[in-house]
């Protein structure tokens, strides 16, 4: 009797969607200063944390990946060499690892290094493409084999980083634009394309993609939720969609009482992903080593991205103060402390910290009360620490945190 093949089906409960309304005091909510610690000057807090917390030590880019040449292993011969590899001769392995570390920082690619496998770096770029960088000693011929292996994610995004890293390992330096993420497929904003300048869309057509995205977010299927968040981050980016559609998306995200939020409250859904951090950080061992391993983390990252895009758009249009007027207290008392907390975990989640600094920057430009709250909960010291992390590990974070710090520092207190 032959055993029939079978499949394992894993049923995952739908994402929690509820109003992220007023919550417990900040001391119970997260890792924020207590009322007593708020009396300490920001400078004293920064100096004290920097001297006592080991997480404040951040190696410089050229010392992040240290490899002992004497223990560099040979490559196993049980599977073919990846096509995304190069052999570097006449250069020590520590020089190559230094070059790669600098390139990873310049391209804002997260990298984790292990003491057990010092020759391996686990990487993830800003498009959530995961890949390995492995260094091997070449038998007989001498030299170092640099091999990249993609685990999951967009292949176009991977190849862009792959070519840059392989070139860097050979000593070829290329200037990287780290200030803004560049679109993989668009060379210019949608609104500047010739066909769009003459196009006129009725309000129904402008709202249709937003409503379709809301349907995806309301689904009980986790893959539909992710597709919906990817769509929402695109709809709030004026470089990738029509401005009228982007403004409507931004209003639905920022205004809980928006008339289009009656059937599905997009504000509650997106803000729940940001506020309920503990739920989003839970790891499911069932998905370990697969693309689904980072599912909830990616959802949250896209949520912060959408909020950052929305705030920035409304600031540029001059409507942010009006949009937040009815719920300013919620943004001040709930969202601002959460964003500062995201900055404090910049070493673990630098990409989230980038978007958090952009959100704070927009709020600081339009709301004086939010500026006060940022300073009270230690936002200046968190921005300074995030900037230091970005300087050594994530170039985009360095730029965003620096700009936000300057805006908050220059804003007067009410």
matplotlib code that plots the C-alpha trace (Angstrom):
import matplotlib.pyplot as plt

x = [0.0, 1.4, 1.1, -0.7, 1.0, -0.4, -0.2, 0.0, -2.5, -1.9, -4.9, -3.8, -6.3, -7.1, -5.3, -6.7, -8.5, -9.8, -9.7, -6.3, -8.1, -6.8, -4.6, -3.0, -0.5, 2.8, 4.6, 2.4, 2.5, 6.1, 9.7, 9.2, 10.5, 8.4, 7.0, 9.9, 12.6, 11.0, 12.3, 15.8, 17.3, 17.5, 21.3, 21.6, 19.4, 21.4, 24.7, 23.5, 22.0, 25.0, 27.4, 25.3, 23.5, 25.6, 23.2, 24.6, 27.9, 27.7, 30.8, 31.9, 31.0, 34.5, 34.6, 31.2, 32.2, 35.5, 36.8, 39.9, 41.7, 43.1, 39.7, 38.1, 36.5, 36.6, 33.4, 31.5, 31.4, 28.0, 26.2, 27.1, 28.5, 25.9, 26.1, 26.0, 29.6, 33.1, 36.6, 38.8, 42.6, 45.4, 43.2, 42.9, 39.5, 39.3, 39.7, 36.9, 34.6, 35.3, 34.4, 31.1, 30.2, 30.6, 28.5, 25.8, 25.6, 25.6, 22.7, 20.8, 20.8, 20.2, 22.9, 23.4, 26.7, 27.2, 30.1, 29.5, 29.6, 31.8, 32.1, 28.3, 26.2, 22.4, 21.0, 17.6, 17.2, 14.5, 12.2, 12.4, 14.6, 16.5, 19.9, 23.1, 26.7, 29.2, 33.0, 35.1, 38.8, 39.5, 41.4, 44.7, 44.2, 44.1, 41.9, 38.5, 35.1, 32.3, 29.0, 25.5, 22.4, 18.8, 16.4, 13.2, 12.0, 12.0, 14.8, 15.2, 15.8, 18.2, 20.2, 20.7, 22.2, 24.0, 25.9, 26.8, 28.1, 30.1, 31.7, 32.4, 34.2, 36.6, 37.2, 34.9, 33.1, 29.8, 28.0, 24.7, 21.7, 20.6, 18.3, 15.3, 14.4, 14.3, 11.4, 12.4, 10.3, 9.6, 12.1, 9.8, 6.7, 3.4, 2.1, 4.9, 4.3, 2.9, -0.1, -1.3, -1.1, -4.0, -6.0, -9.1, -10.6, -14.0, -14.1, -15.5, -12.4, -10.1, -11.6, -11.9, -8.3, -8.6, -11.9, -10.3, -7.4, -9.8, -11.5, -8.1, -7.4, -10.8, -10.2, -9.6, -6.7, -3.2, -1.9, -4.7, -3.8, -0.2, -1.2, -3.5, -0.8, 1.6, -1.1, -1.7, 1.9, 1.9, -1.4, 0.0, 3.1, 2.6, 5.5, 3.6, -0.1, -2.4, -2.3, -6.1, -6.0, -3.0, -4.8, -7.9, -5.8, -4.0, -7.2, -8.7, -5.5, -5.2, -8.8, -10.8, -14.0, -13.6, -16.9, -15.4, -14.3, -17.8, -17.8, -14.2, -12.1, -8.7, -7.3, -8.1, -6.6, -3.3, -2.8, -3.5, -0.5, 1.7, 0.4, 0.1, 3.8, 3.9, 1.4, 3.3, 6.6, 5.4, 7.4, 5.7, 8.2, 6.0, 7.3, 10.9, 13.3, 10.5, 9.2, 6.3, 8.7, 8.7, 5.1, 3.9, 7.1, 6.5, 2.9, 4.0, 6.7, 4.3, 1.9, 4.5, 5.5, 1.9, 1.5, 4.8, 3.7, 0.3, 1.7, 4.2, 1.6, -0.8, 2.0, 3.0, -0.7, -1.1, -3.9, -2.3, -3.4, -6.9, -6.9, -5.6, -7.6, -10.3, -7.9, -4.8, -4.7, -4.6, -1.6, 0.1, -0.5, -0.5, 1.2, 4.1, 5.4, 5.1, 7.2, 9.8, 9.9, 10.5, 13.5, 14.8, 14.9, 16.6, 19.4, 17.0, 14.6, 16.4, 13.9, 10.9, 13.0, 13.4, 9.7, 9.1, 11.5, 9.7, 6.3, 7.7, 9.2, 5.8, 4.0, 6.6, 6.1, 2.4, 1.6, 3.4, 1.9, 3.4, 6.8, 6.4, 5.5, 8.4, 10.8, 9.0, 9.3, 13.0, 12.6, 15.7, 18.0, 16.3, 16.8, 20.5, 21.0, 19.2, 21.4, 24.4, 23.1, 22.4, 25.8, 27.3, 24.7, 21.9, 22.6, 18.9, 18.3, 21.2, 19.8, 16.2, 17.0, 19.4, 16.7, 14.0, 16.4, 17.1, 13.4, 12.4, 15.4, 14.7, 11.0, 10.1, 8.2, 4.6]
y = [0.0, 3.4, 6.3, 9.2, 12.6, 15.1, 18.8, 20.8, 23.6, 26.3, 28.5, 31.8, 34.1, 37.3, 40.4, 42.3, 45.5, 47.8, 51.4, 52.4, 54.8, 56.4, 53.9, 53.5, 56.1, 56.1, 54.4, 51.3, 51.6, 51.2, 52.1, 55.8, 58.1, 58.2, 61.5, 61.8, 61.2, 63.9, 66.5, 65.6, 67.7, 66.0, 66.4, 64.6, 61.8, 61.4, 61.3, 58.8, 56.4, 56.6, 55.7, 52.9, 51.2, 48.7, 49.1, 52.6, 51.2, 51.1, 49.9, 52.0, 50.7, 49.4, 47.4, 45.9, 42.7, 41.3, 38.0, 36.2, 35.1, 32.1, 30.5, 31.4, 28.2, 26.6, 26.4, 23.1, 21.3, 19.6, 22.3, 24.6, 28.1, 30.8, 32.9, 36.0, 35.5, 36.8, 35.7, 38.5, 37.9, 39.8, 41.3, 40.2, 39.0, 41.7, 44.4, 42.8, 42.6, 46.3, 47.3, 45.2, 46.8, 50.3, 49.4, 47.9, 51.1, 53.4, 51.4, 51.2, 47.4, 45.8, 43.2, 40.8, 39.0, 35.9, 34.9, 31.2, 31.8, 34.9, 34.5, 34.9, 38.1, 37.9, 40.9, 42.5, 45.6, 48.2, 46.2, 43.3, 41.2, 38.8, 37.4, 36.0, 37.2, 34.4, 34.7, 31.6, 30.8, 29.6, 26.2, 26.0, 29.2, 31.5, 34.5, 35.0, 33.9, 36.5, 34.7, 36.2, 34.1, 35.5, 33.9, 35.7, 39.0, 41.0, 39.8, 43.2, 44.9, 42.1, 42.4, 46.2, 45.6, 42.5, 44.3, 47.1, 44.8, 42.7, 45.8, 47.1, 43.9, 44.5, 48.1, 49.8, 52.6, 54.1, 57.1, 56.1, 58.4, 57.6, 60.6, 59.0, 55.5, 55.4, 53.5, 50.3, 50.8, 54.6, 57.1, 60.2, 60.9, 59.8, 63.4, 64.5, 61.9, 63.4, 61.1, 62.1, 65.8, 65.8, 63.1, 64.1, 61.6, 61.9, 61.7, 58.1, 56.9, 58.8, 57.0, 53.6, 52.4, 53.6, 51.6, 48.5, 48.8, 49.1, 45.8, 44.1, 45.4, 44.3, 40.7, 37.8, 36.6, 37.6, 37.8, 40.2, 42.4, 42.6, 43.3, 46.0, 47.7, 47.6, 49.3, 51.9, 52.8, 53.4, 55.3, 57.8, 58.4, 61.3, 60.0, 56.8, 57.9, 60.8, 63.6, 63.6, 59.9, 60.4, 63.2, 61.1, 58.1, 60.4, 61.8, 58.4, 57.3, 60.5, 61.3, 58.6, 60.5, 60.8, 60.1, 57.3, 55.5, 54.5, 51.1, 50.4, 52.6, 52.8, 55.0, 52.4, 49.6, 51.4, 52.9, 49.5, 48.1, 50.8, 51.1, 47.4, 46.8, 43.6, 41.9, 42.8, 41.6, 38.1, 35.5, 32.3, 29.4, 27.8, 30.3, 30.4, 30.6, 31.5, 34.8, 34.7, 35.0, 38.8, 39.1, 41.1, 43.2, 44.1, 45.0, 47.4, 48.9, 49.6, 51.1, 53.6, 54.3, 55.1, 57.4, 59.2, 59.7, 61.0, 63.4, 64.7, 65.2, 67.1, 69.3, 70.2, 70.9, 73.0, 71.0, 68.9, 71.2, 71.1, 67.3, 66.7, 69.3, 67.0, 64.3, 66.3, 64.9, 61.3, 62.1, 63.9, 61.4, 58.1, 58.3, 60.6, 58.5, 55.3, 57.0, 58.0, 54.4, 53.3, 55.6, 54.1, 50.7, 52.0, 49.4, 46.5, 48.2, 51.0, 51.2, 51.7, 54.4, 56.2, 56.5, 57.3, 60.3, 61.5, 61.3, 63.3, 65.8, 66.5, 66.7, 69.1, 71.4, 71.8, 71.2, 73.0, 70.7, 67.7, 69.4, 69.8, 66.1, 65.0, 66.8, 65.6, 61.9, 62.2, 62.6, 64.7, 62.1, 59.3, 61.2, 61.7, 58.1, 57.0, 59.4, 57.7, 54.3, 55.5, 56.9, 53.5, 51.1, 52.7, 55.9, 56.8, 56.8, 59.2, 61.7, 61.5, 61.6, 64.6, 66.7, 65.8, 66.6, 70.1, 70.9, 69.8, 71.5, 74.8, 74.7, 76.9, 75.4, 76.6]
z = [0.0, -1.1, 1.3, -0.4, -0.4, 2.0, 2.6, 5.8, 6.0, 8.6, 9.6, 10.9, 12.7, 11.0, 12.1, 15.0, 13.9, 16.6, 17.5, 18.8, 21.2, 24.3, 26.2, 29.6, 31.0, 29.2, 32.1, 31.4, 27.7, 26.7, 27.4, 28.0, 30.8, 33.9, 35.2, 37.6, 34.9, 32.7, 35.2, 34.2, 31.4, 28.0, 28.0, 31.3, 30.1, 26.9, 28.7, 31.4, 28.8, 26.6, 29.5, 31.0, 28.2, 26.2, 23.2, 22.7, 21.5, 17.8, 15.8, 12.9, 9.5, 8.8, 12.1, 12.0, 10.2, 11.6, 10.3, 11.3, 8.1, 9.7, 10.3, 7.0, 5.8, 2.3, 0.4, 0.7, -2.6, -2.2, -4.3, -7.2, -6.6, -7.0, -10.1, -7.9, -6.7, -7.4, -6.5, -5.1, -5.3, -3.7, -1.0, 2.7, 3.9, 6.5, 3.9, 1.8, 4.8, 5.6, 2.0, 2.2, 5.6, 4.3, 1.2, 3.4, 5.5, 2.4, 0.8, 4.1, 4.2, 7.6, 8.4, 11.3, 12.0, 14.0, 16.1, 15.4, 11.6, 11.3, 7.5, 7.0, 7.0, 7.1, 5.2, 4.5, 2.3, 2.4, 0.1, 2.6, 0.3, 2.5, 1.4, 2.7, 2.1, 2.6, 2.4, 1.6, 1.2, -2.3, -2.5, -4.3, -6.3, -3.3, -2.8, -1.3, -2.7, -2.1, -2.6, -2.3, -2.0, -2.2, 0.2, -0.6, -2.0, -5.3, -7.6, -9.3, -5.9, -5.0, -8.2, -7.7, -4.2, -5.4, -8.1, -5.8, -3.1, -5.5, -7.0, -3.5, -2.6, -5.5, -4.3, -6.8, -4.9, -6.3, -4.9, -3.4, -3.1, 0.5, 1.1, -0.6, -1.7, -5.4, -7.2, -8.8, -11.9, -12.2, -13.6, -12.8, -10.7, -12.2, -12.2, -14.5, -17.2, -20.4, -20.6, -17.1, -17.5, -19.9, -18.1, -16.1, -13.7, -12.1, -8.3, -8.4, -10.4, -8.0, -5.0, -6.6, -5.8, -2.2, -1.8, -3.4, -0.9, 2.0, 0.8, 0.9, 4.4, 5.6, 4.4, 6.8, 4.6, 5.7, 2.2, 1.2, 4.2, 3.1, -0.5, 0.8, 2.9, -0.1, -2.2, 0.5, 0.8, -3.0, -2.9, -0.4, -2.5, -4.9, -7.0, -7.7, -7.9, -8.7, -6.2, -5.7, -4.9, -2.6, -0.7, -0.2, 1.0, 3.5, 4.9, 5.4, 7.3, 9.4, 10.2, 12.1, 11.5, 7.7, 5.9, 3.8, 7.0, 7.9, 6.3, 7.1, 9.3, 7.6, 10.4, 13.1, 11.0, 10.2, 13.6, 15.3, 13.4, 14.7, 18.3, 19.2, 18.8, 21.0, 18.7, 15.6, 16.9, 17.7, 15.7, 14.5, 14.5, 11.8, 9.3, 10.4, 7.4, 5.0, 3.4, 5.9, 8.8, 8.5, 7.6, 10.6, 10.7, 7.0, 7.7, 10.4, 8.3, 5.5, 8.0, 9.3, 5.8, 4.8, 7.8, 7.1, 3.4, 4.5, 7.0, 4.6, 1.9, 4.1, 5.3, 1.7, 0.9, 4.0, 5.5, 8.2, 11.1, 9.9, 9.4, 12.9, 14.7, 16.0, 17.3, 18.1, 21.7, 20.4, 18.2, 21.0, 23.8, 21.9, 18.5, 19.4, 22.3, 20.1, 17.4, 20.0, 21.1, 17.5, 17.5, 20.7, 18.9, 15.8, 16.2, 15.9, 13.4, 11.6, 8.7, 11.1, 12.8, 9.5, 9.0, 12.6, 12.3, 9.2, 11.0, 13.9, 11.5, 9.9, 13.2, 14.6, 11.6, 12.1, 15.8, 18.6, 21.2, 19.5, 19.7, 23.4, 23.8, 21.7, 24.0, 27.2, 26.3, 25.3, 21.6, 21.2, 22.8, 20.9, 17.6, 18.4, 19.2, 16.0, 14.0, 15.5, 14.6, 11.1, 10.7, 11.3, 10.0, 8.0, 6.0, 5.3, 9.1, 9.7, 7.2, 8.4, 12.1, 11.6, 9.8, 12.4, 15.3, 13.8, 13.4, 16.9, 18.5, 16.8, 17.6, 20.7, 23.6, 24.2]

ax = plt.figure().add_subplot(projection="3d")
ax.plot(x, y, z, "-o")
ax.set_aspect("equal")
plt.show()
